[in-house]
């Protein structure tokens, strides 16, 4: 009869082949059998790369010590340096009292407060007041080169180091005078008399960040018969 198409007969192998193709296409089609999951190895690789970048960034920020520091003792702590907890706006007097009493002078943050705060400023404006107060007590003030190895060398020689840090986070300045009394080269840490903490440990990188914001200001207070290990005489 005209207009009636004859049925198409497919052999079994052709039918099975077409069914297989449909199943295969559905298996690879996104969303065909639920959400497509990325391989776990790709995620682990990304996490590993992030960790590596963080480690490299931390190492880049840490100060690099010259080979000469290998001759210094691996660990030093001047346990005899006195500690005076800081009260409000008296971080400078407390740190200076530690320095002067370590040299045998009998003074306290309360006695030094008026001398140190006489400038009326905070942070950097107090540096010269600290120097002047130490000189009024007969001390020689010796500045250090603005390098971490200079601090380590002086501590190794038995000299605590007075430093100024800015521990700010963001726009708010947080000026702190502290006294470096020890270090550990293997652990890359410093030991400070700071704030209300008698024995504050901080890693080299964290210390250097705050110290750099403070202009890497560091001085010794010495009696006339004691020589610094590395410092230059302050003009």
ABEGO torsion letter per residue (X at the ends): XBGBBBBBBBBAAAAAAAAAAAAAAAAABBGAAEBBBBBAAAAAAAAAAAAAAAAAAAAAABBBBBAAAAABBABBBBAABBBBBBBBGAAAAAAAAAAAAAAGBBBBAAAAAAAAAAAGBBEAAAAAAAAAAAAAAGBBBBBBBBBAAAAAAAAAAGBBBBBBBBABBEABBBBBBBBBABBBAAAGBBBBBBEABABBBBBAAAAAAAAAAAGGBBBBBBBAABBBAABBBBX
